[in-house]
Amino acid sequence: MAGTSTHTVTNQPPPLAGYDVFTADRALTEAVERYAAPDVLAEVRTELSALGRSAGSAQLQQWATQANEHPPRLRTHDRYGHRIDEVEFHPAWHRLLGKGVSAGLTDAWTRPAGHVRRAAGFLVWTQVEAGTCCPLSMTHAAVPALRTDPELAAEWEPRLASTLYDQELRPAGQKPGALFGMGMTEKQGGSDVRANTTRAVPLAEPGTYLLTGHKWFCSAPMSDAFLVLAQAPGGLTCFLVPRVLPDGERNVFLLQRLKDKLGNRANASAEVEFAGTWARRVGEEGGGLRTILGMVAATRLDCALGSAGLMRQAVAQAVHHCTYREAFGGKLADKPLMRNVLADLALESEAATALALRLAAACDDTSEQELAFLRLAVPAAKYWITKRCAPVAVEAAECLGGNGYVEESGLPRLVRESPLNSVWEGAGNVQALDVLRALRRAPGALDACLTEIGRAHGADHRLDRAVKDLFGDLADLDAVEGRARRLAERLALVLQGSLLVRHAPPEVADAFCASRLGGDHGASFGTLPPSLDLAAIVERARPVS
């Protein structure tokens, strides 16, 4: 009937938009202040705050929604029947990817505090649209592999570090910047890349080959070049495959299909066939695994950073909602049980941020001690942080009730994305076994980690007891494979505990040590002991600039 309406909106929180994602994250800003050198700290803060304001803007949130509502399409042929093998993206995807490139998220290797500032930016950017983080990560991570060949590095590294994004497929030498993808796994092998069957036949020109084979997962298939593994006469070898050859002819890069995958809908992963595909060798024949390890380590750290970013956004959304939403006579965030849930989620998020940024700082150091630390700490952190992401995202969505299961809230996208980083660059078992491998084969790795943990010795009795239990696990590494996950988990937890005891507010460190190390915690979130200062933990996690 005209003049009547029942559609009065009440008790709905305002959108979490128009804020600085970086400065609103106290754990992240404090980590950057801790690890960035004083002479560049002001510059780094300014850079990250600018990125944070972009990330928190309603405009970019809209672009992220559009990029996921209009997923990429595969175009194998043009209208005339010519093979083109292109991936078509919505304009919002290109705008977001261009923003990420212009923010320096592919340039960590040459700038002061480069890894810390880039890691913080990556964590911020994940909270906008995680799909664009794949090509940004691959491009950043390709640098250490390329540096095994100084000539290739001199040619390609400036393109990868560029802050200019050019989406056109043309020779990389004619572009202001370039992006890298990767193809390692095959149908028959998965993580067992030694089982790869793609063949590389040498050409007359030294260092050049023709590849024949397939890749079951090709990351970022719209990129300008790819690092791939193939069997050369001398064994498994790393190759650079350009998408377009220097003369403008497109390389043989046959996209078979795009994966219909769990996670974000904006990014593309593909199956690709090589059939006489031109490639340049990177490193020595037979040294493919050794060459690619630098890329793997960098992308594993990005997995930890990406999961930390997803957790932070999930917690920010949950705390924001509960700060405004009223139920049963008061704000949800003031209800003791909801406060317990929010504080518990915030602890997980802060611990992940603290450990991920500590690893980034070690990448900036490059001393033998820090390199040894990374060899053991990266797989342990990648294992544990990525494992915690999915339960955090699901619980955060539940904090919004039915609203959290509606696409417009953004929480379903976080939930779908949350398992990704646990699978990418080696699933949980691969990481746990790599922890064992580092303990057995990497001189100084355990000592470096124990030195880091030991900096908090005596500060909390629960941490000290957990370290003692870890020593018990380390005492017998024979027949340890069946408990490798337990060992990786304990190592990550004591590293997080040591960092929080030294650097976090007392209420955060106390709650973490009581629940994660002291055993005063149930099997689900929201089971923290009531004696803790939960209100202070929740307030610290509230996304207010």
LINTACOR-V33157 format. One record per backbone hydrogen bond with DSSP energy under -0.5 kcal/mol. NH is the residue of the N-H (numbers start at 1). CO is the residue of the C=O. E is the energy in kcal/mol with one decimal. If there is no record, write none. Layout:
# LINTACOR-V33157
NH|CO|E ; NH|CO|E
This chain:
# LINTACOR-V33157
4|1|-1.6 ; 8|6|-1.2 ; 9|7|-0.6 ; 10|8|-0.6 ; 17|15|-1.7 ; 18|56|-2.7 ; 19|56|-0.9 ; 21|19|-0.8 ; 21|52|-2.0 ; 24|20|-2.0 ; 25|22|-1.8 ; 26|24|-0.9 ; 26|540|-0.5 ; 29|25|-2.6 ; 30|26|-2.2 ; 31|27|-1.6 ; 32|28|-2.3 ; 33|29|-2.2 ; 34|30|-1.8 ; 35|31|-1.8 ; 36|32|-2.6 ; 40|37|-1.9 ; 41|37|-1.1 ; 42|38|-0.5 ; 44|40|-2.6 ; 45|41|-2.9 ; 46|42|-2.3 ; 47|43|-2.3 ; 48|44|-2.7 ; 49|45|-2.6 ; 50|46|-2.0 ; 51|47|-1.8 ; 52|48|-2.6 ; 53|49|-2.4 ; 54|50|-1.8 ; 55|51|-2.9 ; 56|52|-1.8 ; 57|54|-1.4 ; 61|57|-1.7 ; 62|58|-2.0 ; 63|59|-2.1 ; 64|60|-2.4 ; 65|61|-1.9 ; 66|62|-2.6 ; 67|63|-2.8 ; 68|64|-1.5 ; 69|65|-2.0 ; 70|66|-1.5 ; 72|265|-0.6 ; 73|88|-2.2 ; 75|86|-3.1 ; 76|74|-0.6 ; 78|82|-2.4 ; 81|78|-1.7 ; 84|76|-2.8 ; 85|76|-1.3 ; 86|75|-2.8 ; 88|73|-3.2 ; 88|86|-0.5 ; 90|70|-0.6 ; 93|90|-1.2 ; 94|90|-1.2 ; 95|91|-2.2 ; 96|92|-2.4 ; 97|93|-2.8 ; 98|94|-2.6 ; 99|95|-1.9 ; 100|96|-2.2 ; 101|97|-2.4 ; 102|98|-2.5 ; 103|99|-1.4 ; 104|101|-1.9 ; 105|100|-1.7 ; 107|104|-1.6 ; 108|106|-0.5 ; 114|111|-1.8 ; 117|113|-2.7 ; 118|114|-2.0 ; 119|115|-2.7 ; 120|116|-2.5 ; 121|117|-2.0 ; 122|118|-2.7 ; 123|119|-2.4 ; 124|120|-2.0 ; 125|121|-3.0 ; 126|122|-2.1 ; 127|123|-0.6 ; 127|124|-1.1 ; 128|125|-1.8 ; 129|125|-1.4 ; 132|129|-0.9 ; 133|130|-1.2 ; 134|131|-1.3 ; 135|131|-0.5 ; 136|132|-1.5 ; 137|133|-2.5 ; 138|134|-2.7 ; 139|135|-2.2 ; 140|136|-2.0 ; 141|137|-2.8 ; 142|138|-1.3 ; 143|140|-1.0 ; 145|141|-0.6 ; 146|142|-2.4 ; 147|143|-2.1 ; 148|145|-1.5 ; 149|146|-2.3 ; 153|146|-0.6 ; 153|149|-2.6 ; 154|150|-2.3 ; 155|151|-1.5 ; 156|152|-2.9 ; 157|153|-2.4 ; 159|156|-0.7 ; 160|156|-2.0 ; 161|157|-2.2 ; 162|158|-0.5 ; 162|159|-0.5 ; 170|168|-1.0 ; 174|171|-2.1 ; 175|172|-1.7 ; 178|159|-1.8 ; 181|225|-2.5 ; 182|219|-1.0 ; 183|227|-2.5 ; 184|217|-0.5 ; 189|186|-1.0 ; 190|186|-1.9 ; 192|189|-2.1 ; 193|191|-2.1 ; 195|192|-2.1 ; 196|193|-1.9 ; 199|212|-3.0 ; 200|231|-2.5 ; 201|210|-2.6 ; 202|200|-0.5 ; 203|208|-2.7 ; 208|205|-1.9 ; 209|279|-2.4 ; 210|201|-2.1 ; 211|277|-2.6 ; 212|199|-2.2 ; 213|274|-2.4 ; 215|272|-2.3 ; 216|185|-1.5 ; 217|185|-1.0 ; 218|270|-2.2 ; 219|182|-2.5 ; 219|217|-0.5 ; 220|268|-0.9 ; 223|220|-1.8 ; 224|179|-1.7 ; 225|179|-1.2 ; 226|241|-1.6 ; 227|181|-1.6 ; 228|226|-0.6 ; 228|239|-2.3 ; 229|183|-1.2 ; 230|237|-2.2 ; 231|198|-3.7 ; 232|230|-0.9 ; 232|235|-2.4 ; 235|232|-2.3 ; 237|230|-3.0 ; 238|282|-0.6 ; 239|228|-2.7 ; 240|280|-3.3 ; 241|226|-2.9 ; 241|239|-0.6 ; 242|240|-0.6 ; 243|224|-3.2 ; 244|224|-0.6 ; 245|249|-3.2 ; 248|245|-2.5 ; 251|243|-1.9 ; 253|251|-1.0 ; 254|273|-2.1 ; 255|253|-0.9 ; 256|254|-0.6 ; 256|271|-2.7 ; 257|271|-0.8 ; 259|269|-2.9 ; 261|259|-1.1 ; 270|218|-1.9 ; 271|257|-2.2 ; 272|215|-1.9 ; 273|254|-2.5 ; 274|213|-3.2 ; 276|211|-1.8 ; 277|211|-2.2 ; 279|209|-2.1 ; 280|240|-2.4 ; 281|207|-3.1 ; 282|238|-2.9 ; 283|281|-0.5 ; 286|235|-0.7 ; 287|284|-2.0 ; 288|236|-2.8 ; 291|287|-2.6 ; 292|288|-2.5 ; 293|289|-1.2 ; 294|291|-0.6 ; 296|292|-2.2 ; 297|293|-2.7 ; 298|294|-1.8 ; 299|295|-2.4 ; 300|296|-2.4 ; 301|297|-1.9 ; 302|298|-1.7 ; 303|299|-1.8 ; 304|300|-1.8 ; 305|301|-2.5 ; 306|302|-3.3 ; 307|303|-2.4 ; 308|304|-2.2 ; 309|305|-2.4 ; 310|306|-2.4 ; 311|307|-2.6 ; 312|308|-2.3 ; 313|309|-2.3 ; 314|310|-2.3 ; 315|311|-2.7 ; 316|312|-2.8 ; 317|313|-2.5 ; 318|314|-2.1 ; 319|315|-3.0 ; 320|316|-2.4 ; 321|317|-2.4 ; 322|318|-2.4 ; 323|319|-1.8 ; 324|320|-1.1 ; 324|321|-0.7 ; 325|321|-2.7 ; 327|330|-2.8 ; 330|327|-0.8 ; 332|325|-2.9 ; 333|322|-2.4 ; 334|331|-1.2 ; 335|331|-0.5 ; 335|332|-1.6 ; 339|335|-3.1 ; 340|336|-1.7 ; 341|337|-1.9 ; 342|338|-2.8 ; 343|339|-2.5 ; 344|340|-2.2 ; 345|341|-2.3 ; 346|342|-2.5 ; 347|343|-2.1 ; 348|344|-1.6 ; 349|345|-2.1 ; 350|346|-2.8 ; 351|347|-2.5 ; 352|348|-1.9 ; 353|349|-2.2 ; 354|350|-2.6 ; 355|351|-2.0 ; 356|352|-2.4 ; 357|353|-2.4 ; 358|354|-1.5 ; 359|355|-1.9 ; 360|356|-1.8 ; 361|357|-2.2 ; 362|358|-1.6 ; 363|359|-1.5 ; 364|360|-1.2 ; 365|361|-1.1 ; 366|362|-1.7 ; 371|367|-2.6 ; 372|368|-2.2 ; 373|369|-2.1 ; 374|370|-2.4 ; 375|371|-1.7 ; 376|372|-1.0 ; 376|373|-0.6 ; 377|373|-2.9 ; 378|374|-2.2 ; 380|376|-1.4 ; 381|377|-2.9 ; 382|378|-3.1 ; 383|379|-2.3 ; 384|380|-2.3 ; 385|381|-2.6 ; 386|381|-0.5 ; 386|382|-1.3 ; 387|383|-1.2 ; 388|384|-1.6 ; 389|385|-0.8 ; 390|386|-0.6 ; 391|387|-0.5 ; 392|388|-1.6 ; 393|389|-2.6 ; 394|390|-2.5 ; 395|391|-2.2 ; 396|392|-2.6 ; 397|393|-2.1 ; 398|394|-1.8 ; 399|395|-1.4 ; 400|396|-0.6 ; 400|397|-1.1 ; 401|398|-1.9 ; 403|400|-1.3 ; 404|401|-1.2 ; 405|402|-1.6 ; 406|403|-1.4 ; 409|406|-2.0 ; 410|407|-1.8 ; 414|410|-1.3 ; 415|411|-2.6 ; 416|412|-2.7 ; 417|413|-1.8 ; 418|414|-1.6 ; 420|417|-1.7 ; 422|419|-0.9 ; 423|419|-0.8 ; 423|420|-1.8 ; 424|420|-2.4 ; 426|423|-1.0 ; 431|427|-2.0 ; 432|428|-2.6 ; 433|429|-2.5 ; 434|430|-1.8 ; 435|431|-1.8 ; 436|432|-1.6 ; 437|433|-2.3 ; 438|434|-2.4 ; 439|435|-2.1 ; 440|436|-1.9 ; 441|437|-2.5 ; 442|438|-2.0 ; 443|441|-0.9 ; 445|442|-1.9 ; 448|444|-2.5 ; 449|445|-2.0 ; 450|446|-2.9 ; 451|447|-2.3 ; 452|448|-1.9 ; 453|449|-2.6 ; 454|450|-2.7 ; 455|451|-0.7 ; 455|452|-0.9 ; 456|453|-1.8 ; 457|454|-1.9 ; 459|456|-2.1 ; 464|460|-2.2 ; 465|461|-2.0 ; 466|462|-1.9 ; 467|463|-2.3 ; 468|464|-1.9 ; 469|465|-2.1 ; 470|466|-2.0 ; 471|467|-2.2 ; 472|468|-1.6 ; 473|469|-1.8 ; 474|470|-2.1 ; 475|471|-1.1 ; 476|473|-0.6 ; 480|477|-0.9 ; 483|480|-2.0 ; 484|481|-1.7 ; 487|483|-1.9 ; 488|484|-2.5 ; 489|485|-2.6 ; 490|486|-2.4 ; 491|487|-2.3 ; 492|488|-2.3 ; 493|489|-2.5 ; 494|490|-2.4 ; 495|491|-2.0 ; 496|492|-2.5 ; 497|493|-2.8 ; 498|494|-2.5 ; 499|495|-2.1 ; 500|496|-2.6 ; 501|497|-2.6 ; 502|498|-1.6 ; 503|499|-2.3 ; 504|500|-1.9 ; 508|505|-0.8 ; 509|505|-2.1 ; 510|506|-2.8 ; 511|507|-1.7 ; 512|508|-2.4 ; 513|509|-2.6 ; 514|510|-2.4 ; 515|511|-2.2 ; 516|512|-2.7 ; 517|512|-1.0 ; 517|513|-0.6 ; 518|513|-2.2 ; 520|514|-2.6 ; 521|519|-1.7 ; 529|520|-0.6 ; 532|529|-1.5 ; 534|532|-1.8 ; 537|533|-1.2 ; 538|534|-2.4 ; 539|535|-2.4 ; 540|536|-1.9 ; 541|537|-1.3 ; 542|538|-0.7 ; 542|539|-0.8 ; 544|542|-2.1
